[in-house]
């Protein structure tokens, strides 16, 4: 079962575990699932939605009401796609601002921004629109990343980007970076073509608990070589793929196709291997 345990959930919200439990008892929110051992498991997006709502309202009862509304709001990317097709930066800003008023950032990214980017990428006649959209999305994601809270867990994730100038895939990698940061991970994003010395410096600085190869530029021979290099340097972090269609075999399993899938998988997998990072 994926999810966040009580102590880590409280850190996401910036409160004590006792306060989190008191909210659950009094307001019935957030709503944890229960493990086989009867431990609480909270949904990360629900916690992040409540955290953002609390920052907006400053009052827990109002924040919970707002969080519930945002969680249930349907998503539509039509306005954002139209803004991209019209090369209208102001309209794109407005479309996302309106979405964030109704639903959490994670849903805005996965259900609105990324589908609009993918739709443009699928049409070879809209290269200009895609480039405009990708540039806008890159700026917006960087701004959201600067507003993300500082890492609240010791777990570090190294993202090796192989998008190689493919606009849509670069946006997906940046969206994953943002999702992991908002989940409390330490994150470092670098090219997957690092030389041995630079890779060693990066690994030494982050000491990652997982490494994710992002984008279709990653291939199986290159991944096998990378794993061998990482092991020779003395690091045991497992390697995963994200939207890496060129990877084949169990040696580099997929972490998912969406940022939330990767975050959930890493939460579950890393908690099994490093309980202290997910207490």
ZIVEN-V396272 format. One record per pair of residues at least 12 apart in sequence whose C-alpha atoms are under 10 Angstrom apart, sorted by sequence separation. I is the first residue (numbers start at 0). J is the second residue. D is the distance in Angstrom with one decimal. If there is no record, write none. Layout:
# ZIVEN-V396272
i;j;d
I;J;D
I;J;D
This chain:
# ZIVEN-V396272
i;j;d
4;16;9.9
5;17;9.2
29;41;7.4
30;42;8.1
50;62;8.2
52;64;8.7
53;65;8.7
78;90;7.9
79;91;5.3
82;94;8.1
95;107;7.2
116;128;9.3
117;129;8.8
120;132;9.9
160;172;6.9
176;188;7.4
189;201;8.7
226;238;7.2
238;250;8.0
239;251;5.1
240;252;6.1
241;253;6.0
242;254;8.6
243;255;9.5
6;19;9.2
29;42;8.4
49;62;6.4
50;63;9.4
52;65;6.2
53;66;8.5
78;91;7.6
79;92;8.4
81;94;9.6
94;107;10.0
95;108;9.0
98;111;8.4
116;129;6.7
119;132;8.5
120;133;9.8
159;172;9.0
160;173;9.3
188;201;9.7
225;238;9.1
237;250;9.3
238;251;5.8
239;252;5.3
240;253;4.6
241;254;5.7
242;255;7.2
243;256;8.8
5;19;7.9
31;45;9.6
48;62;9.1
49;63;6.3
51;65;9.6
52;66;5.8
79;93;8.5
80;94;9.2
115;129;9.3
116;130;9.5
119;133;9.8
158;172;8.1
187;201;8.3
237;251;8.3
238;252;7.6
239;253;5.6
240;254;5.6
241;255;5.9
242;256;5.4
5;20;8.4
30;45;8.4
48;63;9.0
49;64;9.2
51;66;8.1
52;67;9.5
78;93;9.0
79;94;5.5
158;173;9.6
173;188;8.7
187;202;9.6
223;238;9.7
237;252;9.5
238;253;9.1
239;254;5.7
240;255;7.6
241;256;6.0
242;257;8.2
29;45;6.8
30;46;9.5
49;65;8.0
50;66;8.6
78;94;5.9
79;95;7.2
95;111;8.3
116;132;6.7
172;188;8.8
210;226;9.7
222;238;8.4
238;254;9.2
239;255;9.0
240;256;9.0
241;257;8.0
28;45;9.1
29;46;7.0
48;65;8.8
49;66;5.2
52;69;8.9
77;94;9.0
78;95;8.9
94;111;9.4
95;112;8.2
115;132;8.5
116;133;7.1
158;175;8.8
187;204;9.6
222;239;9.5
241;258;8.7
28;46;9.5
48;66;5.6
49;67;8.3
76;94;8.3
94;112;9.8
158;176;7.7
187;205;7.4
222;240;9.4
20;39;9.9
29;48;9.9
47;66;9.1
48;67;8.5
75;94;9.8
76;95;9.0
78;97;10.0
79;98;9.7
157;176;9.5
186;205;8.1
210;229;10.0
241;260;9.7
29;49;7.9
46;66;9.1
48;68;9.9
49;69;9.3
78;98;10.0
112;132;9.3
113;133;9.8
116;136;8.6
156;176;9.1
185;205;8.0
187;207;9.0
191;211;9.8
241;261;7.6
8;29;10.0
28;49;9.0
45;66;7.8
48;69;7.4
49;70;9.4
91;112;9.8
112;133;9.9
186;207;8.7
191;212;7.3
240;261;9.3
45;67;8.7
48;70;7.4
76;98;9.0
185;207;8.6
190;212;9.4
191;213;8.4
218;240;9.9
239;261;9.4
75;98;8.5
113;136;9.0
156;179;8.1
185;208;9.9
187;210;9.7
188;211;9.6
190;213;9.4
191;214;9.8
217;240;8.3
222;245;9.7
223;246;9.7
45;69;9.6
74;98;7.6
112;136;7.7
155;179;9.6
156;180;9.5
186;210;9.9
217;241;9.5
219;243;9.6
221;245;10.0
222;246;7.6
226;250;9.0
45;70;7.4
73;98;9.5
155;180;9.8
188;213;9.8
191;216;8.9
192;217;9.7
209;234;10.0
210;235;9.9
211;236;9.9
215;240;9.4
217;242;9.3
218;243;7.7
219;244;9.7
220;245;9.6
221;246;9.1
222;247;9.6
226;251;9.0
5;31;9.0
44;70;8.7
72;98;9.1
191;217;7.8
208;234;9.0
209;235;8.6
210;236;6.5
211;237;8.5
212;238;7.3
213;239;8.7
214;240;8.0
215;241;8.6
216;242;9.7
217;243;6.0
218;244;8.0
219;245;6.5
220;246;8.5
239;265;9.8
4;31;9.0
74;101;8.8
163;190;8.7
198;225;9.7
202;229;8.4
207;234;8.3
208;235;7.9
209;236;4.8
210;237;6.2
211;238;5.7
212;239;6.1
213;240;6.1
214;241;6.4
215;242;6.4
216;243;7.1
217;244;7.8
218;245;4.6
219;246;4.7
220;247;9.3
223;250;7.7
3;31;8.9
4;32;10.0
72;100;9.9
73;101;8.5
74;102;7.8
108;136;9.7
155;183;9.5
156;184;6.9
157;185;8.5
158;186;7.3
159;187;8.5
160;188;6.9
161;189;9.0
162;190;8.7
163;191;9.6
206;234;7.7
207;235;8.8
208;236;5.0
209;237;5.2
210;238;4.8
211;239;4.7
212;240;4.8
213;241;4.8
214;242;5.2
215;243;4.4
216;244;8.3
217;245;5.9
218;246;5.0
219;247;5.8
222;250;8.7
223;251;8.2
2;31;8.7
3;32;9.8
4;33;9.9
69;98;9.2
72;101;6.1
73;102;8.0
137;166;9.4
144;173;9.1
150;179;9.4
151;180;9.2
154;183;8.5
155;184;5.8
156;185;6.1
157;186;5.9
158;187;6.1
159;188;6.0
160;189;6.0
161;190;6.3
162;191;9.2
163;192;10.0
192;221;9.4
199;228;9.1
203;232;9.3
206;235;9.5
207;236;6.2
208;237;7.3
209;238;6.2
210;239;6.2
211;240;5.4
212;241;6.0
213;242;6.1
214;243;4.7
215;244;5.3
216;245;7.0
217;246;6.6
218;247;7.8
219;248;7.9
222;251;7.4
2;32;8.3
4;34;9.9
69;99;8.3
71;101;8.7
72;102;5.9
136;166;9.9
140;170;8.4
144;174;9.2
147;177;7.8
150;180;6.7
151;181;9.4
152;182;9.0
153;183;8.8
154;184;5.8
155;185;4.4
156;186;4.9
157;187;5.0
158;188;4.7
159;189;5.1
160;190;4.8
161;191;5.6
191;221;9.2
195;225;9.5
198;228;9.1
199;229;8.1
202;232;8.8
203;233;9.9
206;236;8.4
207;237;9.1
208;238;9.5
209;239;7.7
210;240;8.5
211;241;6.5
212;242;8.4
213;243;5.9
214;244;7.5
215;245;5.7
216;246;9.2
1;32;9.7
2;33;9.8
8;39;9.7
69;100;7.5
70;101;8.1
71;102;7.6
72;103;9.3
76;107;8.7
80;111;8.6
84;115;9.9
136;167;9.7
143;174;9.8
146;177;9.9
147;178;9.4
149;180;7.8
150;181;8.1
151;182;8.3
152;183;5.7
153;184;7.2
154;185;6.3
155;186;5.7
156;187;6.5
157;188;6.1
158;189;6.3
159;190;5.2
160;191;5.4
161;192;7.8
191;222;9.3
198;229;8.4
202;233;9.8
203;234;8.9
212;243;7.0
213;244;9.6
214;245;8.6
215;246;8.2
219;250;8.8
0;32;9.2
2;34;9.6
8;40;8.6
9;41;9.9
11;43;8.6
28;60;9.8
68;100;9.7
69;101;4.7
70;102;5.8
71;103;9.9
74;106;7.7
75;107;8.9
76;108;9.9
79;111;7.4
80;112;8.3
83;115;8.3
108;140;9.0
133;165;9.5
134;166;8.2
137;169;8.3
141;173;8.0
144;176;8.1
145;177;9.2
147;179;9.9
148;180;7.5
149;181;8.4
150;182;8.1
151;183;4.8
152;184;5.7
153;185;7.1
154;186;8.8
155;187;7.9
156;188;8.6
157;189;7.7
158;190;8.2
159;191;4.5
160;192;8.6
193;225;9.8
202;234;7.9
211;243;9.6
214;246;9.8
219;251;8.0
237;269;9.8
0;33;9.1
1;34;9.5
5;38;8.3
6;39;9.9
7;40;10.0
8;41;6.8
26;59;9.3
68;101;6.9
69;102;3.8
70;103;6.8
73;106;9.5
74;107;7.3
78;111;9.3
79;112;7.3
83;116;8.8
133;166;5.7
136;169;9.9
137;170;6.3
140;173;6.8
141;174;9.3
144;177;5.5
147;180;6.6
148;181;6.6
149;182;9.9
150;183;4.5
151;184;6.7
152;185;7.2
158;191;8.3
159;192;8.2
192;225;9.5
195;228;7.7
199;232;7.0
218;251;10.0
236;269;10.0
0;34;7.1
4;38;7.4
5;39;6.3
7;41;9.3
8;42;8.7
12;46;6.8
26;60;7.7
29;63;8.1
67;101;9.8
68;102;7.5
69;103;6.1
72;106;9.7
76;110;7.2
77;111;8.1
80;114;8.8
81;115;9.1
132;166;8.8
133;167;6.6
136;170;6.8
137;171;9.7
140;174;6.8
143;177;7.4
144;178;8.8
147;181;5.7
148;182;9.0
149;183;7.1
150;184;5.3
151;185;8.1
159;193;8.9
191;225;8.8
195;229;9.2
198;232;9.4
199;233;9.7
202;236;9.8
212;246;9.3
0;35;9.2
4;39;5.9
5;40;7.0
8;43;7.7
11;46;7.0
12;47;7.4
25;60;9.7
28;63;6.9
65;100;9.3
66;101;8.9
67;102;9.1
68;103;9.8
69;104;9.7
74;109;9.6
75;110;7.2
76;111;4.4
79;114;10.0
80;115;5.3
84;119;8.5
130;165;9.5
131;166;9.5
132;167;9.0
133;168;9.4
135;170;9.8
136;171;9.8
141;176;9.7
142;177;9.9
144;179;10.0
145;180;9.9
146;181;9.3
147;182;9.2
148;183;7.5
149;184;8.6
150;185;5.4
199;234;9.6
3;39;7.9
4;40;5.0
5;41;7.4
7;43;9.9
11;47;7.2
12;48;9.7
27;63;9.4
28;64;9.5
65;101;8.5
66;102;8.0
70;106;8.6
74;110;6.2
75;111;6.0
76;112;6.9
79;115;7.0
80;116;7.9
83;119;8.8
130;166;6.6
133;169;8.1
134;170;8.8
137;173;7.3
140;176;9.1
141;177;8.2
144;180;7.4
147;183;8.9
149;185;8.3
150;186;8.6
2;39;8.7
3;40;5.1
4;41;6.4
9;46;8.8
12;49;7.6
13;50;8.1
22;59;8.3
26;63;7.9
29;66;9.4
65;102;9.2
66;103;8.0
69;106;9.4
73;110;9.3
74;111;6.7
75;112;9.6
76;113;9.1
77;114;9.9
78;115;9.6
79;116;9.6
129;166;7.3
130;167;8.7
133;170;6.4
136;173;9.1
137;174;8.9
140;177;7.1
144;181;8.1
195;232;9.3
2;40;4.9
3;41;4.9
4;42;9.3
8;46;7.0
11;49;9.8
12;50;5.3
22;60;9.0
26;64;9.6
28;66;9.4
29;67;9.3
76;114;7.4
77;115;7.9
80;118;8.4
129;167;7.7
132;170;9.5
133;171;9.9
136;174;9.2
143;181;9.5
175;213;9.2
1;40;7.5
2;41;5.2
3;42;6.4
4;43;9.9
8;47;9.4
11;50;7.5
12;51;8.9
28;67;8.8
75;114;9.7
76;115;6.4
80;119;8.3
104;143;9.1
172;211;10.0
212;251;8.9
0;40;8.2
1;41;8.7
2;42;5.2
3;43;6.5
75;115;9.7
76;116;10.0
126;166;9.5
172;212;9.5
173;213;9.8
211;251;9.2
1;42;8.0
2;43;6.6
12;53;8.8
22;63;9.3
84;125;8.3
86;127;9.0
91;132;8.9
172;213;6.2
211;252;9.8
212;253;9.3
213;254;9.9
1;43;9.4
2;44;9.8
12;54;9.9
86;128;6.8
171;213;8.5
172;214;7.4
211;253;9.0
212;254;9.4
3;46;9.3
84;127;9.0
85;128;7.9
86;129;9.7
88;131;8.9
92;135;9.0
171;214;8.3
211;254;7.8
83;127;9.7
84;128;5.6
86;130;10.0
87;131;9.2
88;132;8.9
91;135;8.2
92;136;9.9
95;139;9.5
157;201;8.6
169;213;8.7
83;128;6.1
84;129;8.4
86;131;6.7
87;132;9.5
91;136;9.3
120;165;9.2
157;202;8.1
168;213;8.1
169;214;7.7
82;128;9.6
83;129;7.7
85;131;9.7
86;132;7.9
120;166;8.1
121;167;9.6
168;214;5.9
83;130;9.4
84;131;8.8
88;135;7.3
92;139;8.7
120;167;6.4
155;202;10.0
167;214;9.6
168;215;7.9
51;99;9.9
52;100;9.6
80;128;9.6
83;131;6.9
84;132;8.3
87;135;9.9
119;167;8.6
120;168;9.4
157;205;7.6
168;216;9.6
83;132;5.5
86;135;9.8
117;166;9.8
118;167;9.6
156;205;7.9
157;206;8.8
158;207;9.8
165;214;8.8
52;102;10.0
82;132;8.8
83;133;9.3
116;166;8.7
117;167;6.4
155;205;6.2
156;206;8.6
157;207;6.1
162;212;9.9
165;215;9.2
211;261;9.2
52;103;8.8
116;167;6.1
117;168;8.9
154;205;9.1
155;206;6.8
156;207;5.3
157;208;8.2
158;209;8.8
159;210;7.4
160;211;8.5
161;212;7.2
162;213;7.1
163;214;8.5
165;216;9.3
51;103;7.8
80;132;8.7
83;135;8.8
115;167;9.8
116;168;9.3
153;205;9.9
154;206;8.7
155;207;4.5
156;208;6.1
157;209;6.5
158;210;6.0
159;211;6.1
160;212;6.3
161;213;5.8
162;214;5.0
163;215;9.0
50;103;9.9
51;104;8.8
79;132;9.4
114;167;9.9
117;170;9.8
153;206;9.8
154;207;6.8
155;208;5.5
156;209;5.2
157;210;4.7
158;211;4.9
159;212;4.9
160;213;4.9
161;214;5.1
162;215;6.6
163;216;6.9
48;102;7.8
49;103;8.8
113;167;8.2
116;170;8.1
117;171;9.4
153;207;9.3
154;208;5.8
155;209;7.0
156;210;5.8
157;211;6.2
158;212;6.1
159;213;5.9
160;214;6.4
161;215;6.7
162;216;5.9
163;217;9.9
48;103;5.2
113;168;9.8
116;171;9.1
153;208;9.0
154;209;8.3
155;210;8.7
156;211;7.4
157;212;8.6
158;213;6.7
159;214;8.8
160;215;9.4
161;216;4.8
162;217;8.4
47;103;7.5
48;104;7.7
160;216;8.4
161;217;5.8
209;265;8.0
47;104;8.4
48;105;8.5
113;170;7.7
160;217;8.4
161;218;9.5
208;265;9.5
45;103;8.5
47;105;8.4
48;106;9.7
112;170;9.4
113;171;7.0
159;217;9.1
44;103;7.6
112;171;9.7
209;268;9.6
44;104;8.9
45;105;9.9
209;269;8.0
44;105;6.9
113;174;8.4
208;269;7.4
43;105;9.9
44;106;8.4
109;171;9.4
112;174;9.5
108;171;9.5
208;272;9.0
109;174;8.5
208;273;8.4
108;174;7.3
109;175;10.0
175;241;9.0
108;175;9.9
208;276;9.7
105;174;9.1
108;177;9.8
172;241;8.3
108;178;9.3
171;241;9.2
172;242;8.9
171;242;8.5
105;177;9.1
105;178;7.1
104;178;9.3
168;242;8.1
168;243;9.7
105;181;9.2
104;181;9.8
182;259;9.7
184;262;9.4
157;236;9.5
178;257;9.8
179;258;7.8
156;236;9.2
158;238;9.9
162;242;9.9
178;258;6.1
179;259;8.6
182;262;7.4
155;236;9.9
157;238;9.5
158;239;9.6
159;240;9.6
160;241;9.6
162;243;9.4
175;256;9.9
177;258;8.6
178;259;7.1
181;262;9.9
182;263;9.6
158;240;9.6
159;241;9.8
161;243;8.6
175;257;7.7
176;258;8.2
179;261;8.5
180;262;9.8
184;266;9.8
158;241;9.3
160;243;10.0
174;257;8.9
175;258;4.7
178;261;9.0
179;262;6.2
174;258;6.7
175;259;8.0
178;262;7.2
179;263;9.7
182;266;9.1
171;256;9.3
172;257;9.8
173;258;9.5
174;259;9.8
175;260;9.7
171;257;8.2
172;258;8.5
175;261;7.9
176;262;10.0
179;265;9.4
171;258;8.0
175;262;8.2
179;266;10.0
184;276;9.5
156;265;9.2
154;265;9.9
154;266;9.8
154;269;8.1
154;270;9.7
154;273;8.4
153;273;9.8
154;275;9.2
155;276;9.7
153;275;8.4
154;276;5.9
152;275;9.0
153;276;5.7
154;277;8.5
152;276;5.8
153;277;8.8
151;276;9.3
152;277;7.3
151;277;10.0
152;278;9.4
44;178;9.8
47;181;7.7
13;148;9.9
47;182;8.0
46;182;9.5
11;148;8.7
44;181;9.6
13;151;9.6
43;181;9.4
44;182;8.8
11;150;9.5
43;182;7.1
10;150;9.9
11;151;7.3
10;151;6.6
11;152;9.7
10;152;8.8
7;151;8.1
113;257;9.3
7;152;8.0
109;257;7.2
108;257;10.0
109;258;7.6
108;258;9.1
109;259;8.2
105;258;8.6
106;259;9.2
105;259;7.8
11;181;8.4
11;182;7.3
11;183;7.0
10;183;8.6
8;182;9.6
7;182;9.7
8;183;10.0
7;183;8.9
3;182;9.7
44;259;8.3
43;259;8.9
43;262;8.8
44;263;10.0
43;263;8.1
42;263;9.0
43;266;9.5
1;260;9.9
2;262;9.6
3;263;9.0
1;262;9.4
2;263;6.7
1;263;5.8
2;264;9.1
4;266;9.8
0;263;9.3
1;264;6.9
2;265;10.0
3;266;7.2
0;264;9.5
1;265;8.9
2;266;6.8
3;267;8.5
1;266;6.6
2;267;6.9
0;266;9.8
1;267;5.1
4;270;9.6
0;267;7.0
1;268;8.7
3;270;9.2
2;270;9.8
1;270;9.5
7;276;8.5
8;277;9.2
7;277;6.0
8;278;9.2
6;277;7.9
7;278;6.0
5;277;9.2
6;278;5.7
4;277;6.9
5;278;7.5
3;277;7.4
4;278;6.4
2;277;10.0
3;278;8.6
